Amino acid sequence: MDLTKALETHPKPEMDAELELAARERKRVVADYPLEDWAQLPLERFAIGTGEPSFCEAMEDDTPHLGSIKGGSFAKHIIFQRERTQKWYVAGARKEQSPERAWAAVNDEFVGALLGDLNTVPSLRHGQSLVTKALHTYRPRAFLPIYSAADLRMLILALGEIPAPNGLVWELNRQLKDLVDGHRELSSWHYHEVVRFLHDHLLAPVAAKTVVKIAPGRGGRYWDECLRDNVIRVGWDKVGDLRQYTTGEELAAALTEVYPEKSARSHRASATRLFEYFRDLPAGAKVIANQGKSKVLAVGTVTDRGYRYDPDIDHYRHTVSVGWDTSYEQNLDAPVGAWLRTFAPVRSALWNTILTKAVPGVAAQPAPIAKEVEDVIRGLERKNQVVLFGPPGTGKTRLAFAAAQEFAADRVTHTTFHPSYGYEDFILGYRPTETDGNGLSLTLTKGVFYRVCEQAKNQPNHVLVIDEINRADLLRVLGELVTYLEKDKRGKEFQLSTGREPFSVPPNVYIIATMNTADRSVSHLDAAIRRRFEFQPVRTDYEVIAGAVGPLDLVAFLEDLNGRIAEHLSPDHEIGHAFFLREDKPLDNERDVHSVYFHDVLPLLEDYTSNDQFLLDAILGKAKVGPETTPGDLLEVLAKEFSADADANE
């Protein structure tokens, strides 16, 4: 994210019309909700979901030119009424209180915040984007019109500063504002011009790397309507507005209630996809509208308006606004198995194929950095240390090396921890070495981290990849290093418990570690360790194995199997997608599936369950068969036991 280059190559945005609209929206909000009336504001005039026009509705939907707080659930509003059940949601410490009592406290804090007191606002911490937009609305010269913590952190880094550790949204907003005010060029711009520029040239290119495929109805039957209205729409209408659900479990429960003919596994998968690939798509993300497995109808770009639920149309009420470009219409050379489903992420290779085929003669573009790699890199920039955690077979080590090489080229060192790994292996210690007389003596020997720190003094970034970090006694391995891994203590000299020379950890040394949650959960790690590392989950990626082997749908099989594992054991014991890949491609023959099932999956489940036959029966059902089962028979058994449910997109 190069701000200097962006300023050199792009002009200040022309925003006279937008500034006028923003002024009108601000004037309307202040007139409808005068600051002097806030202390007596009824809950019904604050909360979304009551059927009455409300302040939160104005912030969410009616003031797009004051900056967007779209994305995620209505939980950002602290208190709201669920449309489908008419039950109230109250966030945080006040969740056990009645809505009226909780509102009294929230209202008091809100009034204080609008008047400038942001020190005693425990309830408002659960609605930071809402509060910050309200602050900008009433105090437009004191806050910028940008309310995403992640975006604020990225922009603060782009302006050359480290984001405030654990900064609240309004704190990060003020930090960015101070940087803008002190910037040679940006300080003379209107704040809305600054935010539009930063969004278009720094944030939007990141969002544009999110590419998903969304079917406009089975067989593309609602495509004409979607194209006409510049939207993409999907079904599941009976659950109502997706923003009223604060977790995937809540949405899955609602899906189970209103669509009982589908399996619980199907609903859990649908809930995940509805959130990640639809409701929470960022502005600038790309959407491919498809028909079947090989037809591209158009490519769209998600607009600032984002997701909404439209009760005024008869069907497919879940709606995301996009700008369509039909010049991308094409037939792919080969069908994509994952496109049988309503949603699917689009990998860089396929996206590149679609782009280049739409404009014949244009050379293929370099593959963009994968989003998960960028997430790791951002974690390194924030804390210098990242732990990738998840079940076996989810590609943690591969992701670690991909991020390390992107971040530091070939300046990457690798080690693997194990139960006997010690301080002397990692940092410094006396180890036996042979003498000239064929005897042994103890020699002070540098460990892998000590050597990395020495090398990094004369290099740019250097990354140490540690596999299986949780298998060693971390406090014993790290010793006093635990303190000096912190970002603000890098470069400070200290004395190691062995050795006489002072030692310091260079600021350009980074660590990416992996840990299997099936062995030990993150919560078991020492608090001092957890504070110094950023922990990023790596889950099973079902879409990479999309396809069928005979009667067996690999995605349906693995999703259903993992659903049972999560129910009877825990999500930390899932089976990863990597077991079902060969050279980065899904298994495509029955013998490979047979081999993986009996040599990898079953032994892992037997280990997880300590060979408890009752647990194995609950997880495998009729798929608890012996290795004498032929490959063809196994596929039939698995297909019947772990059957595929189509998306309930009706």
Buried (B, 14 or more C-beta within 10 A) or exposed (E): BEBEEBBEEEEBBEBEEBBEBBBEBBEEBEEBBEEEEBEEBEBBBBBBBBEEEBBBBBBBBBBBBBBBBBBBBBBBBBBBBBBBEEEBBBBBEBEEBEBEEBBEBBBBBBBBBBEEEBEEBEBBBBBBBBBBBBBBBBEBEBBBBBBBBEBBBBBBBBBEEEBBEEBBBBBBBBBBBEBBEEBEEBEEBBBBBBBBBBBBBBBBEBBBBBBBBBBBBBEBEBBEBBBEBEBBBBBBBBBBBBBBBBEBEBBBBBBBEBBEEBBBBBBBBBBBBBBBBBBBBBBBBBBBBBBBEBBBBBBBBBBBBBBBBBEEEEEBBBBBBBEBEEEBBBEBEEBBBBBBBBBBBBBBEBBBBBBBBBEEEEEEEEEBBBBBBBBBBBBBBBBBBBBBBBBBBBBBBBBBBBBBBBBBEEBBBBBBBEEEBBBBBBBBBEBEEEEEEEEEEEEEBBBBBBEBBEBBEEBEBBBBBBBBBBBBBBEEBBBEBBBBBBBEBBEEEEEBEBBEEEBBBBBBBBBBBBBBBBEBEBEEBEEEBBEBBBBBBBBBBBBBBBBBBBBBBBBBBBBBBBBBBBBBBBBBBBBBBBBBBEEEEBBEEBEBBBBBBBEBBBEBBBEBBEEEEEBBEBBBBEBBBEEEBEBEEBBBBBBEBBBBBEBBBB
